[in-house]
């Protein structure tokens, strides 16, 4: 799991809060503006519909009054009593002009048309007679007539003579106006929006651009508008419209509907600008907030960073790293507490080092004095035996050998102490053969009576030349092989020394068949005076090995150990890397 720094966590948390609050605020603003815009569009279309209905109602009242006035004219009644179609046709021209309508029809009581006038030719009298009969049969005073792409709103009146029960029906009068582009433009001017008039699935007239008019016709043909004639919005070819529809005439076969359409281009443009503005404001707010918090967070977390640096330095053993208490009261108090704790730890460490030094000196003095007394006692005792050898009839050569052995052991002990006492490197590298060094060490171990029967095998590569100190390395490998022989019982498979040549260094493994290094000393096996299972062991052998190998710039470690044996691994540079101090050498 990834752990972020406190500053990063604070930055991410604050940035998320800023993004959330800014986004929520801007979305609320956008939603409010969007709702208000939709309300204005809805109110605008409703106002346009009301304006259209008002104008349409006034137009219908005007035509209705005109039709009633003409039907009551005595001259019209007089002409209708003649029943002569040509006379009535000729006389009706002046009446048509008086009405100022696009359509003028006079019909006999049998519904036959005797006078027919239209402003635009192309509408057959047969169609007018058919629609007249239908409207009279349905008892309509106002109707919409449609044929061959022509749509008329028509008002009908019965022409009667007399009044009351004695009245006589003389015929019928119908006047109307054609619904075309000019009418649509007039209605659009009143409504303040675009107008589209349709009957069934056919668009009769509109004020829409030609491309949008064609798209509107396609929508009508697909019946996608009449299926749900309530308020909607529709996307045409050049613009997006909010529309509201009014059913002008619902009777078949020609139901007439008017669509009042408000272009949404300006509204959509405004919403696009609003969205862009909201995005810019949101991004600016987030960027400014991030920069501001970055500055503030550095001021807040800088004292914590200093404290963390102090803790890390303390963890690496640097007790002299100092920090200056600063920042908030709590952080400054924590820094002072840390500084106090560091000082106490430094004092404690110094006391512990001094205590361990005294204890180590005590252990070393005790071990050395014990060994020296042992060897001196052997020398003194054998000297007395030598003095009385003739009287006691003892073998002087054997007594002399015992004295020599004790003296040699004392000398080895003193030399080991001197070797460990040298803090600086004391090696003298020279061209030499590592195989010969190891063979001499093995021969020195075999020279000891107790190890003459131990099997020691050397498995080495052919090229083992290097710049090494042969005398010191012979002593180091003597100690390693000696320890391996001491750990391996007589009769087992013996000790194996394996030497492999790498590019720049040698790998030497000394393998025994003993019971392994005890668990309690594995971590300290190369420390001075650490020994186990050896009655006369001083605990200096492996410490000397570590010192000599370290002086060459190499390392020595326990590669593996178990109840079936131990493998000591020495990595030795082919050219001795003489170190300045033993304290700098590495024991791996």
C-alpha positions as CSV (number, residue, x, y, z in Angstrom):
1,X,0.0,0.0,0.0
2,X,1.4,3.4,-1.0
3,X,1.9,5.9,1.8
4,X,1.9,9.6,0.8
5,X,3.6,12.4,2.7
6,X,1.4,14.5,5.0
7,X,1.7,17.5,2.6
8,X,0.6,15.3,-0.3
9,X,-2.4,13.9,1.7
10,X,-3.4,17.4,2.8
11,X,-3.0,18.7,-0.8
12,X,-5.1,15.9,-2.3
13,X,-7.8,16.2,0.4
14,X,-8.1,19.9,0.0
15,X,-8.0,19.7,-3.7
16,X,-10.9,17.2,-3.7
17,X,-12.8,19.5,-1.3
18,X,-12.2,22.5,-3.6
19,X,-13.2,20.6,-6.7
20,X,-16.3,19.2,-5.0
21,X,-17.5,22.5,-3.6
22,X,-16.6,24.5,-6.7
23,X,-18.2,21.9,-9.0
24,X,-21.3,21.7,-6.9
25,X,-21.7,25.5,-6.7
26,X,-21.2,25.9,-10.4
27,X,-23.5,23.0,-11.2
28,X,-26.2,24.6,-9.0
29,X,-25.7,27.9,-10.8
30,X,-25.9,26.2,-14.2
31,X,-29.0,24.3,-13.2
32,X,-30.7,27.4,-11.9
33,X,-29.9,29.3,-15.1
34,X,-31.0,26.4,-17.2
35,X,-34.3,26.1,-15.3
36,X,-34.9,29.8,-15.6
37,X,-34.0,29.7,-19.3
38,X,-36.4,26.8,-19.9
39,X,-39.1,28.7,-18.0
40,X,-38.6,31.8,-20.1
41,X,-38.7,29.7,-23.3
42,X,-41.9,28.0,-22.1
43,X,-43.4,31.3,-21.1
44,X,-42.4,32.8,-24.4
45,X,-44.0,30.0,-26.4
46,X,-47.2,30.2,-24.3
47,X,-47.3,34.0,-24.8
48,X,-46.9,33.5,-28.5
49,X,-49.7,31.0,-28.6
50,X,-51.9,33.3,-26.7
51,X,-51.1,36.2,-29.0
52,X,-51.8,33.9,-32.0
53,X,-55.1,32.7,-30.6
54,X,-56.1,36.3,-29.9
55,X,-55.4,37.5,-33.5
56,X,-57.0,34.4,-34.9
57,X,-60.1,35.0,-32.8
58,X,-60.3,38.6,-34.0
59,X,-59.9,37.5,-37.6
60,X,-62.7,35.0,-37.2
61,X,-65.0,37.5,-35.6
62,X,-64.4,40.0,-38.4
63,X,-65.1,37.4,-41.1
64,X,-68.1,36.1,-39.2
65,X,-69.6,39.6,-39.0
66,X,-68.8,40.2,-42.7
67,X,-70.5,37.0,-43.7
68,X,-73.6,37.9,-41.6
69,X,-73.7,41.4,-43.0
70,X,-73.6,40.2,-46.6
71,X,-76.2,37.5,-46.0
72,X,-78.6,40.2,-44.8
73,X,-78.2,42.6,-47.7
74,X,-81.6,43.0,-49.5
75,X,-79.8,43.1,-52.9
76,X,-78.2,39.8,-52.3
77,X,-81.6,38.3,-51.3
78,X,-83.2,39.8,-54.4
79,X,-80.6,38.3,-56.7
80,X,-80.9,34.9,-55.0
81,X,-84.7,34.9,-55.6
82,X,-84.1,35.0,-59.4
83,X,-82.4,31.6,-59.3
84,X,-80.5,32.5,-62.5
85,X,-76.9,31.4,-62.1
86,X,-75.3,33.8,-64.6
87,X,-77.1,36.8,-63.2
88,X,-76.1,35.9,-59.6
89,X,-72.4,35.2,-60.8
90,X,-72.2,38.6,-62.4
91,X,-73.8,40.5,-59.5
92,X,-71.6,38.7,-56.9
93,X,-68.4,40.3,-58.1
94,X,-69.1,43.6,-56.4
95,X,-70.2,41.8,-53.2
96,X,-66.9,39.7,-53.2
97,X,-64.9,42.9,-53.5
98,X,-67.0,44.4,-50.7
99,X,-66.2,41.4,-48.5
100,X,-62.4,41.7,-49.2
101,X,-62.0,37.9,-48.9
102,X,-60.0,35.4,-50.8
103,X,-63.0,33.1,-51.3
104,X,-66.6,34.0,-52.1
105,X,-69.4,31.4,-52.8
106,X,-73.2,31.7,-53.3
107,X,-75.2,28.5,-53.4
108,X,-78.8,27.6,-53.9
109,X,-80.9,25.8,-51.3
110,X,-80.0,22.5,-53.1
111,X,-76.3,23.3,-52.3
112,X,-75.5,23.9,-56.0
113,X,-72.9,26.7,-56.4
114,X,-74.1,29.6,-58.5
115,X,-71.3,32.1,-57.7
116,X,-67.7,31.3,-57.2
117,X,-64.7,33.7,-56.8
118,X,-61.1,33.1,-55.6
119,X,-58.1,35.4,-55.5
120,X,-55.7,32.7,-56.7
121,X,-56.8,30.4,-59.5
122,X,-56.3,26.7,-59.3
123,X,-59.0,25.6,-56.8
124,X,-61.8,23.9,-58.7
125,X,-65.5,24.8,-58.0
126,X,-66.2,21.1,-57.6
127,X,-64.0,20.9,-54.5
128,X,-65.7,24.1,-53.1
129,X,-69.1,22.6,-53.7
130,X,-68.1,19.3,-52.0
131,X,-66.7,21.1,-49.0
132,X,-69.8,23.4,-48.8
133,X,-72.2,20.5,-48.8
134,X,-70.1,18.8,-46.0
135,X,-70.0,21.9,-43.8
136,X,-73.8,22.5,-44.3
137,X,-74.6,18.9,-43.4
138,X,-72.4,19.1,-40.3
139,X,-74.1,22.4,-39.3
140,X,-70.8,24.3,-39.2
141,X,-70.8,28.1,-39.1
142,X,-67.0,28.1,-39.6
143,X,-64.8,25.5,-41.2
144,X,-61.5,24.7,-42.8
145,X,-61.5,23.6,-46.5
146,X,-58.4,22.0,-48.0
147,X,-57.8,20.7,-51.5
148,X,-54.8,20.5,-53.8
149,X,-52.4,22.2,-51.4
150,X,-54.9,25.1,-50.7
151,X,-56.3,25.7,-47.2
152,X,-59.1,28.2,-46.5
153,X,-60.8,29.2,-43.3
154,X,-64.4,29.6,-44.3
155,X,-67.5,31.2,-42.6
156,X,-71.0,30.2,-43.7
157,X,-74.4,32.0,-43.4
158,X,-77.8,31.0,-44.6
159,X,-79.6,33.6,-46.8
160,X,-83.3,33.8,-45.8
161,X,-86.3,35.9,-46.7
162,X,-88.7,37.0,-44.1
163,X,-88.7,36.1,-40.4
164,X,-90.2,33.7,-38.1
165,X,-92.3,30.6,-39.2
166,X,-92.9,32.2,-42.6
167,X,-89.2,32.7,-43.4
168,X,-87.9,31.2,-46.7
169,X,-84.4,29.8,-47.3
170,X,-83.0,31.4,-50.4
171,X,-79.5,29.9,-50.4
172,X,-76.1,30.0,-48.7
173,X,-73.2,32.4,-48.5
174,X,-69.6,31.4,-47.8
175,X,-66.6,33.7,-47.5
176,X,-63.0,32.8,-46.4
177,X,-59.4,33.6,-46.6
178,X,-56.6,31.5,-47.8
179,X,-53.9,30.3,-45.3
180,X,-50.6,30.9,-47.1
181,X,-47.1,32.2,-46.4
182,X,-48.4,35.8,-46.1
183,X,-50.8,34.8,-43.4
184,X,-48.1,32.8,-41.6
185,X,-45.8,35.8,-41.7
186,X,-48.5,38.1,-40.3
187,X,-49.2,35.6,-37.5
188,X,-45.5,35.2,-36.8
189,X,-45.1,38.9,-36.5
190,X,-47.9,39.0,-33.9
191,X,-46.6,35.9,-32.1
192,X,-43.0,37.0,-32.2
193,X,-41.9,33.6,-33.3
194,X,-41.9,31.2,-36.3
195,X,-45.3,29.8,-37.4
196,X,-46.0,26.6,-39.2
197,X,-49.5,25.6,-40.3
198,X,-50.3,22.0,-41.2
199,X,-53.2,19.9,-42.1
200,X,-52.8,16.2,-41.5
201,X,-49.3,15.2,-42.5
202,X,-48.8,18.1,-45.0
203,X,-47.2,21.5,-44.2
204,X,-49.4,24.3,-45.7
205,X,-47.5,27.4,-44.8
206,X,-44.6,28.5,-42.6
207,X,-42.1,31.2,-41.9
208,X,-39.3,28.7,-41.4
209,X,-36.1,28.7,-43.6
210,X,-36.4,26.4,-46.6
211,X,-34.2,23.7,-45.1
212,X,-36.0,23.7,-41.8
213,X,-39.4,23.7,-43.7
214,X,-38.3,20.6,-45.6
215,X,-37.2,19.0,-42.3
216,X,-40.6,20.0,-40.7
217,X,-42.4,18.3,-43.6
218,X,-40.4,15.1,-43.0
219,X,-41.3,15.1,-39.3
220,X,-45.0,15.6,-40.2
221,X,-44.8,12.7,-42.7
222,X,-43.4,10.5,-40.0
223,X,-46.2,11.6,-37.7
224,X,-43.6,12.2,-35.0
225,X,-45.2,15.6,-34.0
226,X,-48.9,14.8,-34.1
227,X,-48.2,11.7,-31.9
228,X,-47.5,14.0,-28.9
229,X,-48.7,17.6,-29.7
230,X,-47.8,19.0,-26.3
231,X,-44.9,21.3,-25.7
232,X,-41.7,19.9,-27.1
233,X,-38.4,20.9,-28.6
234,X,-37.4,19.8,-32.1
235,X,-34.1,19.9,-33.9
236,X,-34.3,20.9,-37.6
237,X,-31.6,21.3,-40.1
238,X,-30.4,24.9,-39.3
239,X,-31.7,25.4,-35.8
240,X,-33.2,24.0,-32.7
241,X,-36.8,25.0,-31.8
242,X,-39.1,25.0,-28.8
243,X,-42.6,24.7,-30.1
244,X,-46.2,24.7,-28.9
245,X,-49.1,23.6,-31.0
246,X,-52.7,24.8,-31.3
247,X,-55.5,22.7,-32.9
248,X,-57.4,25.2,-35.1
249,X,-59.8,22.6,-36.5
250,X,-60.2,19.1,-35.4
251,X,-62.9,17.8,-37.7
252,X,-62.1,15.4,-40.5
253,X,-61.0,15.2,-43.2
254,X,-58.8,18.2,-42.8
255,X,-57.8,18.8,-39.1
256,X,-55.7,22.0,-39.0
257,X,-52.9,22.6,-36.5
258,X,-50.7,25.6,-35.9
259,X,-47.2,25.2,-34.5
260,X,-45.7,28.3,-32.8
261,X,-41.9,27.7,-32.9
262,X,-39.3,29.6,-30.9
263,X,-35.7,29.4,-32.2
264,X,-33.3,28.1,-29.5
265,X,-30.1,29.1,-31.2
266,X,-29.6,32.2,-29.0
267,X,-30.6,30.2,-26.0
268,X,-28.2,27.4,-26.8
269,X,-25.5,29.9,-27.6
270,X,-26.0,31.5,-24.3
271,X,-25.9,28.1,-22.5
272,X,-22.6,27.3,-24.4
273,X,-21.1,30.5,-23.3
274,X,-22.3,29.9,-19.8
275,X,-20.8,26.3,-19.8
276,X,-17.5,27.7,-21.0
277,X,-17.6,30.5,-18.4
278,X,-18.4,27.9,-15.7
279,X,-15.6,25.7,-16.8
280,X,-13.1,28.5,-16.9
281,X,-14.2,29.8,-13.5
282,X,-14.0,26.3,-12.0
283,X,-10.6,25.5,-13.5
284,X,-9.3,28.9,-12.3
285,X,-10.7,28.4,-8.8
286,X,-9.2,24.9,-8.5
287,X,-5.8,26.2,-9.9
288,X,-5.8,29.2,-7.5
289,X,-6.8,27.0,-4.6
290,X,-4.1,24.5,-5.4
291,X,-1.4,27.2,-5.6
292,X,-2.7,28.9,-2.4
293,X,-2.9,25.6,-0.5
294,X,0.6,24.6,-1.8
295,X,2.0,27.8,-0.3
296,X,0.1,27.4,3.0
297,X,0.9,23.7,3.3
298,X,4.6,24.3,2.9
299,X,4.4,26.8,5.8
300,X,2.5,24.3,7.9
301,X,4.4,21.1,7.1
302,X,7.9,22.5,6.9
303,X,8.4,22.1,10.7
304,X,7.1,18.6,10.4
305,X,9.6,17.9,7.6
306,X,12.4,19.2,9.8
307,X,11.2,16.9,12.6
308,X,11.0,13.9,10.2
309,X,14.6,14.6,9.0
310,X,15.7,14.6,12.7
311,X,14.0,11.3,13.3
312,X,15.6,9.7,10.2
313,X,19.0,11.0,11.3
314,X,18.4,9.5,14.7
315,X,17.4,6.2,13.2
316,X,20.7,6.0,11.3
317,X,22.6,6.7,14.5
318,X,23.3,10.4,13.9
319,X,22.8,11.9,17.4
320,X,24.3,15.2,16.5
321,X,21.6,16.3,13.9
322,X,19.9,19.4,15.4
323,X,16.5,20.8,14.6
324,X,15.1,24.2,15.4
325,X,11.6,24.2,17.1
326,X,9.3,26.3,14.9
327,X,5.8,26.3,13.5
328,X,2.5,25.8,15.4
329,X,2.6,25.5,19.2
330,X,2.0,21.8,19.1
331,X,4.7,21.1,16.5
332,X,7.3,23.3,18.3
333,X,6.5,21.5,21.5
334,X,7.0,18.2,19.8
335,X,10.3,19.4,18.3
336,X,11.6,20.4,21.7
337,X,10.5,17.1,23.2
338,X,12.3,15.3,20.4
339,X,15.5,17.4,20.9
340,X,15.4,16.5,24.6
341,X,14.9,12.8,23.9
342,X,17.8,12.8,21.4
343,X,20.1,14.3,24.0
344,X,19.0,11.7,26.6
345,X,19.6,8.9,24.0
346,X,23.0,10.3,23.2
347,X,23.9,10.3,26.9
348,X,22.5,6.9,27.3
349,X,24.5,5.6,24.3
350,X,27.7,7.1,25.6
351,X,27.1,5.4,29.0
352,X,26.3,2.1,27.2
353,X,29.4,2.3,25.0
354,X,31.5,3.0,28.1
355,X,29.9,0.2,30.0
356,X,30.4,-2.2,27.1
357,X,34.0,-1.1,26.7
358,X,34.8,-1.8,30.3
359,X,32.9,-5.1,30.2
360,X,34.8,-6.1,27.0
361,X,38.1,-5.2,28.6
362,X,37.2,-7.2,31.7
363,X,36.3,-10.2,29.5
364,X,39.4,-9.9,27.5
365,X,41.6,-9.5,30.6
366,X,39.9,-12.5,32.2
367,X,40.3,-14.7,29.2
368,X,43.9,-13.6,28.5
369,X,45.0,-14.0,32.1
370,X,43.4,-17.4,32.3
371,X,45.2,-18.6,29.2
372,X,48.5,-17.0,30.2
373,X,48.3,-18.6,33.7
374,X,47.5,-21.9,32.0
375,X,50.5,-21.7,29.7
376,X,52.8,-20.3,32.5
377,X,51.7,-23.1,34.8
378,X,52.6,-25.6,32.2
379,X,56.0,-24.0,31.7
380,X,56.7,-23.8,35.5
381,X,55.6,-27.4,36.1
382,X,57.7,-28.8,33.2
383,X,60.6,-26.7,34.3
384,X,60.5,-28.3,37.7
385,X,60.2,-31.7,36.0
386,X,63.2,-30.8,33.9
387,X,65.2,-29.8,37.1
388,X,64.4,-33.1,38.7
389,X,64.4,-35.2,35.5
390,X,67.6,-37.2,36.5
391,X,66.3,-38.0,40.0
392,X,62.9,-38.9,38.6
393,X,64.3,-40.6,35.6
394,X,62.1,-38.6,33.2
395,X,62.6,-38.0,29.4
396,X,64.1,-34.5,29.1
397,X,63.2,-34.2,25.4
398,X,59.6,-34.8,26.1
399,X,59.6,-32.3,29.0
400,X,61.4,-29.8,26.7
401,X,58.8,-30.4,24.0
402,X,56.0,-29.6,26.5
403,X,57.7,-26.4,27.5
404,X,58.2,-25.4,23.8
405,X,54.5,-26.1,23.1
406,X,53.3,-23.9,26.0
407,X,55.7,-21.1,24.9
408,X,54.5,-21.3,21.3
409,X,50.9,-21.1,22.5
410,X,51.7,-18.1,24.6
411,X,53.5,-16.5,21.6
412,X,50.5,-17.2,19.3
413,X,48.1,-15.6,21.9
414,X,50.3,-12.5,22.2
415,X,50.6,-12.3,18.4
416,X,46.9,-12.6,18.0
417,X,46.4,-9.8,20.5
418,X,48.9,-7.6,18.6
419,X,47.2,-8.3,15.3
420,X,43.8,-7.3,16.7
421,X,45.3,-4.2,18.4
422,X,46.5,-2.8,15.0
423,X,43.7,-0.4,13.9
424,X,45.3,0.3,10.5
425,X,46.0,-2.2,7.8
426,X,49.4,-4.0,8.3
427,X,49.4,-6.1,5.1
428,X,52.2,-6.0,2.5
429,X,50.8,-7.1,-0.8
430,X,53.0,-8.8,-3.3
431,X,52.5,-11.1,-6.4
432,X,51.7,-14.5,-5.1
433,X,49.7,-17.7,-5.8
434,X,46.6,-18.1,-3.6
435,X,46.8,-21.9,-4.0
436,X,50.2,-22.1,-2.5
437,X,49.1,-20.0,0.5
438,X,46.2,-22.3,1.2
439,X,48.4,-25.4,0.8
440,X,50.9,-24.1,3.3
441,X,48.0,-23.4,5.7
442,X,46.7,-27.0,5.3
443,X,50.2,-28.4,5.9
444,X,50.5,-26.3,9.0
445,X,47.3,-27.8,10.3
446,X,48.5,-31.3,9.4
447,X,51.7,-30.6,11.4
448,X,49.7,-30.7,14.5
449,X,49.6,-34.2,16.0
450,X,45.9,-34.2,16.7
451,X,45.0,-33.4,13.0
452,X,47.5,-35.5,11.2
453,X,44.8,-38.1,10.3
454,X,42.1,-35.5,9.2
455,X,41.3,-35.5,5.5
456,X,41.6,-32.0,4.0
457,X,40.9,-31.6,0.3
458,X,41.8,-28.6,-1.8
459,X,39.6,-28.0,-4.9
460,X,41.0,-25.0,-6.7
461,X,41.0,-23.4,-10.2
462,X,44.2,-23.2,-12.2
463,X,44.7,-19.4,-12.3
464,X,45.0,-18.1,-8.7
465,X,47.6,-15.3,-9.1
466,X,47.1,-12.0,-7.2
467,X,48.5,-9.2,-5.3
468,X,48.1,-10.4,-1.7
469,X,50.0,-10.7,1.6
470,X,50.9,-14.4,1.7
471,X,52.1,-14.4,5.4
472,X,48.9,-12.9,6.8
473,X,46.6,-14.9,4.5
474,X,48.3,-18.1,5.4
475,X,47.5,-17.4,9.0
476,X,43.9,-16.5,8.2
477,X,43.3,-19.7,6.2
478,X,45.2,-21.7,8.9
479,X,42.7,-20.5,11.4
480,X,39.7,-21.3,9.1
481,X,41.0,-24.8,8.3
482,X,41.9,-25.4,12.0
483,X,38.4,-24.5,13.1
484,X,36.9,-26.8,10.4
485,X,39.1,-29.7,11.6
486,X,38.2,-29.0,15.2
487,X,34.5,-29.1,14.3
488,X,34.8,-32.3,12.1
489,X,35.1,-35.6,13.9
490,X,37.9,-38.0,12.8
491,X,36.6,-40.5,10.3
492,X,34.0,-38.3,8.6
493,X,34.4,-37.2,5.0
494,X,36.7,-34.4,6.2
495,X,37.2,-30.8,5.3
496,X,37.0,-29.3,1.8
497,X,38.5,-26.1,0.7
498,X,36.9,-24.9,-2.6
499,X,38.5,-22.0,-4.5
500,X,36.8,-20.3,-7.5
501,X,38.1,-17.4,-9.6
502,X,35.8,-14.6,-10.6
503,X,36.5,-11.6,-12.7
504,X,38.1,-9.4,-10.0
505,X,38.0,-11.6,-6.9
506,X,38.3,-15.1,-5.5
507,X,35.6,-17.0,-3.7
508,X,37.0,-19.4,-1.1
509,X,34.6,-21.8,0.7
510,X,35.8,-23.8,3.7
511,X,33.3,-26.7,4.3
512,X,33.3,-28.9,7.4
513,X,31.1,-31.8,8.5
514,X,30.6,-30.6,12.1
515,X,27.4,-29.9,14.1
516,X,27.2,-26.2,13.0
517,X,27.7,-22.9,14.6
518,X,25.5,-22.5,17.8
519,X,22.5,-20.2,17.4
520,X,23.6,-18.0,20.4
521,X,26.9,-17.0,18.8
522,X,26.1,-16.9,15.0
523,X,25.7,-13.1,15.0
524,X,29.0,-12.6,17.0
525,X,31.1,-15.4,15.6
526,X,33.7,-13.0,14.2
527,X,33.9,-10.9,17.4
528,X,37.0,-11.3,19.7
529,X,36.8,-13.8,22.6
530,X,33.7,-15.5,21.2
531,X,34.1,-19.3,21.3
532,X,32.0,-22.4,21.9
533,X,32.8,-26.1,22.4
534,X,36.6,-25.7,22.6
535,X,38.3,-26.4,25.9
536,X,41.4,-24.3,25.1
537,X,39.8,-21.9,22.6
538,X,40.6,-18.2,23.0
539,X,37.9,-16.9,20.6
540,X,40.5,-14.9,18.6
541,X,40.8,-17.2,15.5
542,X,37.9,-16.0,13.5
543,X,38.4,-12.4,14.7
544,X,41.9,-12.5,13.2
545,X,40.5,-14.0,10.0
546,X,38.0,-11.1,9.7
547,X,40.8,-8.6,10.4
548,X,43.2,-10.0,7.8
549,X,40.5,-10.4,5.1
550,X,39.1,-7.0,5.8
551,X,42.6,-5.5,5.5
552,X,42.7,-7.0,2.0
553,X,39.4,-5.3,1.1
554,X,37.5,-8.6,1.3
555,X,34.7,-10.1,3.3
556,X,34.1,-13.2,5.3
557,X,30.8,-14.6,6.5
558,X,29.0,-17.8,7.5
559,X,27.3,-18.8,4.2
560,X,25.3,-21.6,5.7
561,X,25.3,-23.7,8.8
562,X,23.3,-26.6,10.1
563,X,23.6,-29.8,12.1
564,X,25.4,-31.5,9.1
565,X,28.1,-28.9,8.6
566,X,29.1,-25.3,8.1
567,X,30.4,-23.3,5.1
568,X,32.6,-20.3,5.6
569,X,32.7,-18.0,2.5
570,X,35.6,-15.6,1.9
571,X,35.5,-13.1,-0.9
572,X,39.0,-11.8,-1.6
573,X,40.0,-9.2,-4.2
574,X,42.7,-10.4,-6.7
575,X,44.5,-7.2,-6.0
576,X,44.4,-6.3,-2.3
577,X,42.3,-3.2,-1.7
578,X,44.2,-1.9,1.4
579,X,41.8,-0.2,3.7
580,X,42.8,2.6,6.0
581,X,41.4,1.2,9.2
582,X,40.0,-2.1,10.4
583,X,36.9,-0.2,11.5
584,X,36.1,0.5,7.9
585,X,36.3,-3.2,6.7
586,X,33.1,-5.1,6.1
587,X,32.2,-8.4,7.7
588,X,29.3,-9.9,5.8
